Amino acid sequence: MKRWYVVQVYTGFEDVVKLDLERRIVEEGYEDLFGEILIPTGQVASFFSEDSEKKEKIFPGYLLIQMEMTPESFRLVSRNARVTRFLGGEKPVPLSDKEVERIFAQVSGQLPVSAEKQMFTVGGEVSIKSGPFAGFVGVIDKVDEEREKLVVMVSIFGRLTPVELSFDQVKK
């Protein structure tokens, strides 16, 4: 059964490795052992510029390979000059179905990909750029990076009021 495996490659050589693997799979007649080879790219939302989305590699330096893990398929991939290793080492572990679904959701644009994770800090000031409080300036009270949410204290009628906002609704 074909499963998805993660292969670490030299950063910047993802396309070269993909083309080389596809060529070698055909040359050696292992098409039945391999499925897709994917370089995960997605629309990355930029919070600091107006050209808000650009295509970027989600995991630079990594390829996802759908393959049946046999000694022959392992050897074909790992002997490529620019392949560093399989994640998991000598006994690679396939990605779970949940992980694969999340990656494909990011690639297809259903799940946003943030360019920088640690950009908001408690006590920092942000401008709200969308929603009912657009145009207001507030102070960050809480940061939830996992859900990509902020609690911002906004002055409404002279009182500080907590407002929950997503990362893409504010700018520094």
C-alpha positions as YAML, in Angstrom:
chain: A
units: angstrom
residues:
- id: 1
  name: MET
  ca: [0.00, 0.00, 0.00]
- id: 2
  name: LYS
  ca: [1.34, 3.43, -0.93]
- id: 3
  name: ARG
  ca: [1.76, 5.87, 1.95]
- id: 4
  name: TRP
  ca: [3.14, 9.40, 2.18]
- id: 5
  name: TYR
  ca: [6.71, 9.83, 3.42]
- id: 6
  name: VAL
  ca: [8.74, 12.97, 4.09]
- id: 7
  name: VAL
  ca: [12.19, 13.26, 2.56]
- id: 8
  name: GLN
  ca: [14.68, 15.95, 3.55]
- id: 9
  name: VAL
  ca: [16.63, 17.42, 0.62]
- id: 10
  name: TYR
  ca: [19.09, 20.28, 0.18]
- id: 11
  name: THR
  ca: [17.10, 23.51, 0.45]
- id: 12
  name: GLY
  ca: [16.63, 25.09, -2.97]
- id: 13
  name: PHE
  ca: [17.03, 21.78, -4.83]
- id: 14
  name: GLU
  ca: [13.48, 20.47, -4.30]
- id: 15
  name: ASP
  ca: [12.55, 20.80, -8.00]
- id: 16
  name: VAL
  ca: [15.81, 19.20, -9.17]
- id: 17
  name: VAL
  ca: [15.39, 16.23, -6.82]
- id: 18
  name: LYS
  ca: [11.75, 15.77, -7.86]
- id: 19
  name: LEU
  ca: [12.63, 15.69, -11.57]
- id: 20
  name: ASP
  ca: [15.57, 13.36, -10.96]
- id: 21
  name: LEU
  ca: [13.46, 10.95, -8.89]
- id: 22
  name: GLU
  ca: [10.69, 10.91, -11.49]
- id: 23
  name: ARG
  ca: [13.26, 10.14, -14.21]
- id: 24
  name: ARG
  ca: [14.95, 7.37, -12.18]
- id: 25
  name: ILE
  ca: [11.61, 5.76, -11.25]
- id: 26
  name: VAL
  ca: [10.75, 5.39, -14.94]
- id: 27
  name: GLU
  ca: [14.28, 4.27, -15.92]
- id: 28
  name: GLU
  ca: [14.37, 1.52, -13.30]
- id: 29
  name: GLY
  ca: [10.75, 0.43, -13.83]
- id: 30
  name: TYR
  ca: [9.44, 1.17, -10.33]
- id: 31
  name: GLU
  ca: [6.30, 3.06, -11.40]
- id: 32
  name: ASP
  ca: [4.15, 0.56, -9.49]
- id: 33
  name: LEU
  ca: [5.93, 1.39, -6.19]
- id: 34
  name: PHE
  ca: [5.56, 5.18, -6.46]
- id: 35
  name: GLY
  ca: [2.66, 7.60, -6.64]
- id: 36
  name: GLU
  ca: [2.97, 11.38, -6.50]
- id: 37
  name: ILE
  ca: [6.02, 13.39, -5.57]
- id: 38
  name: LEU
  ca: [4.93, 16.69, -4.06]
- id: 39
  name: ILE
  ca: [6.75, 19.92, -3.27]
- id: 40
  name: PRO
  ca: [4.26, 21.51, -0.84]
- id: 41
  name: THR
  ca: [3.63, 25.11, -1.90]
- id: 42
  name: GLY
  ca: [0.79, 27.37, -0.89]
- id: 43
  name: GLN
  ca: [-0.51, 30.90, -0.84]
- id: 44
  name: VAL
  ca: [1.24, 32.61, 2.06]
- id: 45
  name: ALA
  ca: [-0.61, 35.53, 3.62]
- id: 46
  name: SER
  ca: [1.64, 38.48, 4.35]
- id: 47
  name: PHE
  ca: [0.49, 40.63, 7.23]
- id: 48
  name: PHE
  ca: [2.82, 43.53, 6.57]
- id: 49
  name: SER
  ca: [2.33, 44.31, 2.89]
- id: 50
  name: GLU
  ca: [-0.61, 45.01, 0.68]
- id: 51
  name: ASP
  ca: [0.32, 42.38, -1.93]
- id: 52
  name: SER
  ca: [-1.19, 40.00, 0.57]
- id: 53
  name: GLU
  ca: [-0.56, 36.61, -1.03]
- id: 54
  name: LYS
  ca: [2.33, 34.93, -2.78]
- id: 55
  name: LYS
  ca: [3.26, 31.33, -3.62]
- id: 56
  name: GLU
  ca: [5.91, 29.90, -1.28]
- id: 57
  name: LYS
  ca: [7.18, 26.51, -0.26]
- id: 58
  name: ILE
  ca: [5.38, 25.45, 2.90]
- id: 59
  name: PHE
  ca: [8.25, 23.19, 3.99]
- id: 60
  name: PRO
  ca: [11.49, 24.36, 2.34]
- id: 61
  name: GLY
  ca: [13.97, 21.53, 2.07]
- id: 62
  name: TYR
  ca: [11.36, 18.75, 2.14]
- id: 63
  name: LEU
  ca: [9.51, 16.62, -0.41]
- id: 64
  name: LEU
  ca: [6.47, 14.43, 0.14]
- id: 65
  name: ILE
  ca: [6.66, 11.13, -1.68]
- id: 66
  name: GLN
  ca: [3.76, 8.71, -2.03]
- id: 67
  name: MET
  ca: [5.35, 5.30, -2.20]
- id: 68
  name: GLU
  ca: [5.25, 1.71, -1.13]
- id: 69
  name: MET
  ca: [8.13, 1.25, 1.33]
- id: 70
  name: THR
  ca: [10.32, -1.56, 0.03]
- id: 71
  name: PRO
  ca: [14.10, -1.91, 0.18]
- id: 72
  name: GLU
  ca: [14.27, -1.05, -3.54]
- id: 73
  name: SER
  ca: [12.13, 2.10, -3.27]
- id: 74
  name: PHE
  ca: [13.97, 3.23, -0.12]
- id: 75
  name: ARG
  ca: [17.33, 2.77, -1.88]
- id: 76
  name: LEU
  ca: [16.18, 4.59, -5.04]
- id: 77
  name: VAL
  ca: [15.17, 7.68, -3.05]
- id: 78
  name: SER
  ca: [17.93, 7.73, -0.43]
- id: 79
  name: ARG
  ca: [20.77, 7.28, -2.96]
- id: 80
  name: ASN
  ca: [19.90, 10.54, -4.73]
- id: 81
  name: ALA
  ca: [22.84, 12.94, -4.38]
- id: 82
  name: ARG
  ca: [20.76, 15.78, -2.91]
- id: 83
  name: VAL
  ca: [18.56, 13.71, -0.59]
- id: 84
  name: THR
  ca: [19.71, 14.04, 3.01]
- id: 85
  name: ARG
  ca: [17.44, 11.46, 4.65]
- id: 86
  name: PHE
  ca: [13.94, 10.17, 5.20]
- id: 87
  name: LEU
  ca: [12.26, 11.57, 8.29]
- id: 88
  name: GLY
  ca: [12.43, 8.69, 10.70]
- id: 89
  name: GLY
  ca: [15.89, 7.56, 9.56]
- id: 90
  name: GLU
  ca: [16.41, 3.92, 8.60]
- id: 91
  name: LYS
  ca: [12.83, 3.02, 9.54]
- id: 92
  name: PRO
  ca: [10.78, 5.90, 8.04]
- id: 93
  name: VAL
  ca: [7.33, 6.42, 9.49]
- id: 94
  name: PRO
  ca: [4.57, 7.39, 7.03]
- id: 95
  name: LEU
  ca: [2.51, 10.51, 7.62]
- id: 96
  name: SER
  ca: [-0.84, 9.98, 9.29]
- id: 97
  name: ASP
  ca: [-4.01, 10.60, 7.28]
- id: 98
  name: LYS
  ca: [-4.70, 13.69, 9.42]
- id: 99
  name: GLU
  ca: [-1.26, 15.17, 8.61]
- id: 100
  name: VAL
  ca: [-1.71, 14.48, 4.90]
- id: 101
  name: GLU
  ca: [-5.16, 16.13, 4.92]
- id: 102
  name: ARG
  ca: [-3.75, 19.24, 6.64]
- id: 103
  name: ILE
  ca: [-0.90, 19.57, 4.13]
- id: 104
  name: PHE
  ca: [-3.25, 19.16, 1.16]
- id: 105
  name: ALA
  ca: [-5.62, 21.73, 2.69]
- id: 106
  name: GLN
  ca: [-2.72, 24.20, 2.89]
- id: 107
  name: VAL
  ca: [-1.62, 23.43, -0.68]
- id: 108
  name: SER
  ca: [-5.15, 23.86, -2.06]
- id: 109
  name: GLY
  ca: [-5.63, 27.14, -0.18]
- id: 110
  name: GLN
  ca: [-8.37, 25.92, 2.18]
- id: 111
  name: LEU
  ca: [-6.11, 26.42, 5.20]
- id: 112
  name: PRO
  ca: [-4.09, 29.63, 5.48]
- id: 113
  name: VAL
  ca: [-0.31, 29.45, 5.68]
- id: 114
  name: SER
  ca: [1.25, 32.16, 7.78]
- id: 115
  name: ALA
  ca: [4.67, 33.44, 6.76]
- id: 116
  name: GLU
  ca: [5.96, 34.25, 10.24]
- id: 117
  name: LYS
  ca: [4.76, 32.63, 13.41]
- id: 118
  name: GLN
  ca: [6.17, 34.80, 16.21]
- id: 119
  name: MET
  ca: [5.30, 38.32, 15.24]
- id: 120
  name: PHE
  ca: [2.85, 39.44, 17.89]
- id: 121
  name: THR
  ca: [3.85, 39.94, 21.51]
- id: 122
  name: VAL
  ca: [1.79, 40.80, 24.56]
- id: 123
  name: GLY
  ca: [1.90, 44.56, 25.14]
- id: 124
  name: GLY
  ca: [2.57, 45.31, 21.48]
- id: 125
  name: GLU
  ca: [0.43, 47.81, 19.61]
- id: 126
  name: VAL
  ca: [-1.56, 46.84, 16.49]
- id: 127
  name: SER
  ca: [-3.90, 48.56, 14.07]
- id: 128
  name: ILE
  ca: [-7.12, 46.75, 13.25]
- id: 129
  name: LYS
  ca: [-7.55, 46.61, 9.48]
- id: 130
  name: SER
  ca: [-10.84, 44.70, 9.07]
- id: 131
  name: GLY
  ca: [-14.02, 43.89, 10.93]
- id: 132
  name: PRO
  ca: [-16.28, 46.12, 13.03]
- id: 133
  name: PHE
  ca: [-13.28, 47.74, 14.77]
- id: 134
  name: ALA
  ca: [-11.38, 48.61, 11.58]
- id: 135
  name: GLY
  ca: [-9.33, 51.77, 12.07]
- id: 136
  name: PHE
  ca: [-8.97, 51.30, 15.82]
- id: 137
  name: VAL
  ca: [-5.59, 50.87, 17.50]
- id: 138
  name: GLY
  ca: [-5.22, 48.47, 20.40]
- id: 139
  name: VAL
  ca: [-2.76, 46.78, 22.73]
- id: 140
  name: ILE
  ca: [-2.27, 43.00, 22.55]
- id: 141
  name: ASP
  ca: [-3.43, 41.30, 25.75]
- id: 142
  name: LYS
  ca: [-3.16, 37.61, 24.72]
- id: 143
  name: VAL
  ca: [-1.67, 35.69, 21.78]
- id: 144
  name: ASP
  ca: [-2.95, 32.24, 20.76]
- id: 145
  name: GLU
  ca: [-0.53, 31.12, 18.03]
- id: 146
  name: GLU
  ca: [-2.14, 27.70, 17.61]
- id: 147
  name: ARG
  ca: [-5.52, 29.21, 16.65]
- id: 148
  name: GLU
  ca: [-3.85, 32.35, 15.17]
- id: 149
  name: LYS
  ca: [-5.98, 34.62, 17.37]
- id: 150
  name: LEU
  ca: [-5.26, 37.71, 19.44]
- id: 151
  name: VAL
  ca: [-7.11, 39.39, 22.27]
- id: 152
  name: VAL
  ca: [-6.62, 43.12, 21.74]
- id: 153
  name: MET
  ca: [-7.64, 45.77, 24.29]
- id: 154
  name: VAL
  ca: [-9.44, 48.54, 22.40]
- id: 155
  name: SER
  ca: [-10.63, 51.81, 23.90]
- id: 156
  name: ILE
  ca: [-14.37, 52.11, 23.24]
- id: 157
  name: PHE
  ca: [-16.18, 55.08, 24.80]
- id: 158
  name: GLY
  ca: [-13.21, 55.61, 27.13]
- id: 159
  name: ARG
  ca: [-13.14, 52.03, 28.43]
- id: 160
  name: LEU
  ca: [-10.68, 49.29, 27.50]
- id: 161
  name: THR
  ca: [-12.59, 46.41, 25.97]
- id: 162
  name: PRO
  ca: [-11.12, 43.03, 24.97]
- id: 163
  name: VAL
  ca: [-11.71, 42.10, 21.33]
- id: 164
  name: GLU
  ca: [-10.73, 38.72, 19.84]
- id: 165
  name: LEU
  ca: [-9.26, 39.04, 16.36]
- id: 166
  name: SER
  ca: [-7.45, 36.76, 13.93]
- id: 167
  name: PHE
  ca: [-3.88, 37.49, 12.85]
- id: 168
  name: ASP
  ca: [-5.02, 38.60, 9.39]
- id: 169
  name: GLN
  ca: [-7.36, 41.26, 10.83]
- id: 170
  name: VAL
  ca: [-4.52, 43.32, 12.33]
- id: 171
  name: LYS
  ca: [-1.22, 44.85, 11.30]
- id: 172
  name: LYS
  ca: [1.68, 46.08, 13.38]
...
